[in-house]
Amino acid sequence: MPKSYIPASNQASDMPMNTPTIETERLLLRKFTEDDIEALFLLLSDKEVNTFLPWFPVQNISQAAEFYTSRIYSEYKCGHSSFYAICPKNHPYPVGYLKAETGDGHDFGYALRREFWGRGLVTEAGRAVIEILKQYHVPYITATHDVNNPRSGAVMRRLGMTYQYSYVELWQPKNYPVTFRLYQLNLDGSIGRTYRKYWNLYPEHFIENSLAFEKT
């Protein structure tokens, strides 16, 4: 493992992964706690940050607390999760999150407060979490981004993910059509594997010329 990715524990790779703490050069990646609810509110209430997230902005601290309980703590409680608070070492509170879902898509998702954009923090966090996922024998990860959010696609490419296909979904709960691009990284070295769930699920699907949008 690269020296910049240091697990804070020696948890065996044959045990279920439950968000083990990771330290990188600039970041501490750890579980969220109840003490982080105010930081979650700052992240999840920002309308611009929320534009491309699959939920509506929270309106108050109570809603942020409910988000923590129902969407984050519930994953930790099940004993098999990968939902990280992104904590810069020079900052006292989380400024974003990164998660890898445990379902068959192993969907990789992330968000960061606006004032921390452009610093490579999500890329640094993502690379560290990917190394841990390999230790836990996760075979691949996928990630999707709205075509109107190309910065997210650039993060995926910096993480080594490659474009597979695009599809149109009536996105819920916001209930409007979105064209998504799906990226994938096979962590087990498999060649040619493509996660085709969304291709099969949504009739409007196609493969774009990636040279037209992969410029960063």
N, C-alpha and C positions, 0 to 999 in steps of 0.2 A: 504494500500500500504506500502511496506517496506520503512523504513525511508531513505534508501540510494537512492531511486528513487523519486526525487522531481520535479514535473512539475514546470516550471517557470511561469506558468499562470494557471488560474482556468477555462480554456476553457471547456464549457459544452460538455459532452460525446455524446449528440445528435446532435452536429454540425459536419460538415465534418472535418476530420482530415487533417491538413495542416502543418505537421512537427512542432508541438509545441516544444519549447525548454525544454530540460530535463537536470537536474544536477544529477550526481552520485558522489560517493566518490572521484574518480580520474578524471572524465571527464565532459566536457560540450558538450552536443549533441544539435546541432542547424542547422538552414538552412545554406547552402553555400551562399556566396555573391560574387560579382565581385572582391572583395578584396582577394578572395581565389584562384584566377586563377593560380597564380604561385605555390601554394601548390598543386593544382590539377595536374599541369604539372609534379611536382616531383613524384607524385603517378602514374599517367597514362603513363608516359614515361619509367618507369622501366620495362624492358623486362621480368624479372623474375616474378615480381608481375603480369604482364599482361598475363602470360602464360595461366592462367585458367579464364581469364575474357573474356566476349563475344564481344570484339572489339580489334582492333589493337592498339599498342602503339601510343600515340600522338608523333609527331616529333618536335613540337615547341609550343610556347606560344599561337599563333593564333589558333592552333588546340585545345588546352586546353580550350581557350575561347569559341570556337564553341561547344565543348562538354558541357560546362557549360550552354550555351544558349539553345541548342537543347535538351539535355537530363535531365538537372536538373532544370533550371529556368522555362522551359516550364511546368514541373510538378507543381511547386509552383504556377504558374500563373493560372492553371486550378482550384486551390482552394481545391484540394483533393490529398494530397501527403504524403509520409513518406520517405524522402530522407535526411539522416542526415550526417552532417560533424562530424567526431569524433575528438574532440579537447581535448587533455590532459590539465589539469589545469596548469601544469608547462611548457607548450609549447605554443608559440604564434600563431601557425597556425594549421589547420587541418592536421592530419596524415593518414586519411582514411575516408571511408564512410560506411554507413549501410543503406539499403533501404528495404522497404516492398512494393511490387507492389500492385496496387489497382485492378488488374484483378482477375479473378475467382480463380487463384492459390495462390494469396497472397504470391508470391515468395519472399523469404528472401535472400538478397544478400549483400556481404561485401567485402572490400579490405583494406589492411593496408600496409603502407610503411615497407620495410624489416627490418629497424633498430628498429622497434617497435614490431616485432614478438616476441612471447614467453612471453608476459607480461599479457596476459589475457584481453587485452583491448577490443577486439571484443566481447568476452563473456560478459564482464561487460556492454558494450553498448547494446548488444542484449537483455540481461535480462531486462534492463530498457525500451527499446522500446517495448518489449513484454507486459510489464505491461500497457503501454499506449494503445497498440492495444486492450487489453482486455477492457479498459475503453470505447473505441470507438466501442465495440461490433463486432470486427473482429472475425469470428468464428474459423478460423484456419490459420496456415501458413505452407508453404512448402518450401523446399530448396533442391537444387541438387548440387552434386559435382562430378567432374571427378574422376574415380577410381584411377588415378595417383596423386591425391591431397588428401591424407587421412587426412591431418591436418584440412582441411575444414570440413570433416565429424566429426572429434573430437569436433570441435566447435559446430556443430549441436547437438551432443549428450549432451554436457555440458549445452546447452540451453533447454534440456528436450525433444528434437525431437527424434523420433524413425524411424528406417529404414522401408521402405514399399516395394520397388521393384527397379530393375535396368532396364535400357533400352539403346539401341544403337541409336544414332542420328548422322546424317551427319551435323555437327555443323557449323552454319553460324555466321559471315561471313568468318570464317577461313577455312571452307570447308574441314574438315577431320572428320572421324568417331570417336566419343567419347562414351565410356560407362559411363553413369551417374547413380548415386545412388540417389534415392529420399527419403527424410526424411519429416516427418510431425509432427506438434504439434497441437492438437485440443484445442483451447483456451476456448471453451465454455463447455468443459467437455464431449463432445460427445464421445462415445465409438464405435469403429469399423468403423468410417468414414475414407475412403482413397480417396485421389484425384487421379483419374484414367485417367486423360487426356493423359498423356504420354504413359501409358500402352496401351491405345486404339489407339493412333496415330502412334506408332512405332511398327512394327511387330516383331522386335527382342527385346523381353522383357522377364524377368525371375526374380525369387526370389533367392537371394544368401543366403547361411548360414552365418548369421551376426556374429556368433561366430568366424568366420575365419578372420574378419577384425576389429571388434569392440574390440580392445585391449587397447584403451586409454580412 
